[in-house]
Amino acid sequence: MKSSCFTRASLSSILQPVFPPRSNPGRPVFCSTAVRPKPRTPLYLRPPAFRATFSELQKWHIWAKNKATSVGPTFSDLDNGPDSALLHRELNWLVEDAVENPNLIRACLDDTAPVWLRACLEELYEVWRQRIEERRPFQYVVGCEHWRDLIVSVEEGVLIPRPETEVIVDLVDDALKRNEELRNGGVWADLGTGSGALAIGIARVLGGRVIATDLSPVAVAVASYNVQRYDLQDKIAVREGSWFDPLKDVEGELSGLVSNPPYIPSKDIDGLQAEVCKHEPRLALDGGANGMNDLLRLCNGAASMLRPGGFFAFETNGETQSKILVDYMDAKMKGSFCNTMIMSDFAGIQRFVTGYRT
Ligand SMILES: C[S@@+](CC[C@H](N)C(=O)[O-])C[C@H]1O[C@@H](n2cnc3c(N)ncnc32)[C@H](O)[C@@H]1O
């Protein structure tokens, strides 16, 4: 899972940023008897159970390189999509994940020498065709994304976590360092958890418990799988339901609350890069007419869900949404929150709104 100068963890930055009935309260969903979609095992974790010859693998590799080259600047000119150079890097990563000994691809072996693969050759032909012809995101092809120091499982139906969202973990960490009361534990929530990346990220810096919620059953299944992979079942419970509905048992008691909700204005979605608008779930993207529907709902809910002194961090589309949110808190919800601040992401975009419940 290594990469060259362009790190795999930064791959998702080529995707346009996402400005762009409680089933079993209090318990991790995978401990319940609810039937959930079974998450897909990421390619790099599958056993190398498929045998091919060296010449068959070479033939596939040459075909895949030619397909990547044929794209040229077409996708980047069209919608800021990947160019050939990036697709060639992705192909290297696909080889690293799919071939038991990826160095063999550059070796000089006998044509009939056996190579062991984590997917059969037919699947490798098909997924690379999908990557190029259907613009299926690379992360869905390999079934994972590198995010902070995690490798989270992702698949269709779940948003691929973006690099800018990594900052929320640092914001939580900073809040804990500055505020002794917050360090005393308590329950936190990650609302709209998707793959569970953010819940896992904050659980590892917190002393307390995290409840991660999502309306999407696929997201709940994938987040539960990732929580299990990082052995955090004791710290993170994943619950299915809309925003605060699955959190009635902790109303007014949350020590902290984070969320990266859908915030893209509905009319902008079709103009996004094909990898995003054709393949990522609309439920994860669409924030209504001006993109603010869910942010405002979360803001209203935070006032009743957080305990006094409780911390919140919300991700937004950028400057305008952040400002609308802070103005809303200061004017319409006067007295509910204090120390509201707008914080920037790595690119200097005013992406996050943080503050405390009074
Ligand atoms: C922008 S994605 C963020 C996913 C994840 N937190 C991340 O940063 O990668 C928004 C998430 O909110 C979820 N969502 C949308 N509407 C919801 C609702 N009414 N209640 C709970 N979750 C919802 C979506 O399924 C999606 O997983």
The ligand as an SDF file (V2000), in Angstrom:
LIG
                    3D

 27 29  0  0  0  0  0  0  0  0999 V2000
  -21.0910   14.2890    3.4530 C   0  0  0  0  0  0  0  0  0  0  0  0
  -21.4620   12.6700    4.0010 S   0  0  0  0  0  0  0  0  0  0  0  0
  -20.2720   12.5150    5.3210 C   0  0  0  0  0  0  0  0  0  0  0  0
  -19.8670   11.1080    5.6230 C   0  0  0  0  0  0  0  0  0  0  0  0
  -18.7030   11.0130    6.6180 C   0  0  0  0  0  0  0  0  0  0  0  0
  -19.0050   11.6680    7.8630 N   0  0  0  0  0  0  0  0  0  0  0  0
  -17.4590   11.6060    6.0160 C   0  0  0  0  0  0  0  0  0  0  0  0
  -17.0800   12.7130    6.4030 O   0  0  0  0  0  0  0  0  0  0  0  0
  -16.8540   10.9550    5.1620 O   0  0  0  0  0  0  0  0  0  0  0  0
  -22.9910   12.8960    4.8370 C   0  0  0  0  0  0  0  0  0  0  0  0
  -23.5480   11.6620    5.5100 C   0  0  0  0  0  0  0  0  0  0  0  0
  -24.7900   12.0230    6.1110 O   0  0  0  0  0  0  0  0  0  0  0  0
  -25.6950   10.9550    5.9360 C   0  0  0  0  0  0  0  0  0  0  0  0
  -27.0600   11.4700    6.0490 N   0  0  0  0  0  0  0  0  0  0  0  0
  -27.7990   12.1360    5.1170 C   0  0  0  0  0  0  0  0  0  0  0  0
  -28.9980   12.4440    5.6070 N   0  0  0  0  0  0  0  0  0  0  0  0
  -29.0360   11.9850    6.8890 C   0  0  0  0  0  0  0  0  0  0  0  0
  -30.0010   12.0270    7.9210 C   0  0  0  0  0  0  0  0  0  0  0  0
  -31.2100   12.5870    7.7520 N   0  0  0  0  0  0  0  0  0  0  0  0
  -29.6780   11.4770    9.1080 N   0  0  0  0  0  0  0  0  0  0  0  0
  -28.4630   10.8920    9.3080 C   0  0  0  0  0  0  0  0  0  0  0  0
  -27.5150   10.8320    8.3590 N   0  0  0  0  0  0  0  0  0  0  0  0
  -27.7930   11.3720    7.1600 C   0  0  0  0  0  0  0  0  0  0  0  0
  -25.3470   10.3690    4.5940 C   0  0  0  0  0  0  0  0  0  0  0  0
  -25.8190    9.0440    4.4680 O   0  0  0  0  0  0  0  0  0  0  0  0
  -23.8260   10.5040    4.6100 C   0  0  0  0  0  0  0  0  0  0  0  0
  -23.2360    9.3350    5.1280 O   0  0  0  0  0  0  0  0  0  0  0  0
  1  2  1  0
  2  3  1  0
  2 10  1  0
  3  4  1  0
  4  5  1  0
  5  6  1  0
  5  7  1  0
  7  8  2  0
  7  9  1  0
 10 11  1  0
 11 12  1  0
 11 26  1  0
 12 13  1  0
 13 14  1  0
 13 24  1  0
 14 15  1  0
 14 23  1  0
 15 16  2  0
 16 17  1  0
 17 18  1  0
 17 23  2  0
 18 19  1  0
 18 20  2  0
 20 21  1  0
 21 22  2  0
 22 23  1  0
 24 25  1  0
 24 26  1  0
 26 27  1  0
M  CHG  2   2   1   9  -1
M  END
$$$$
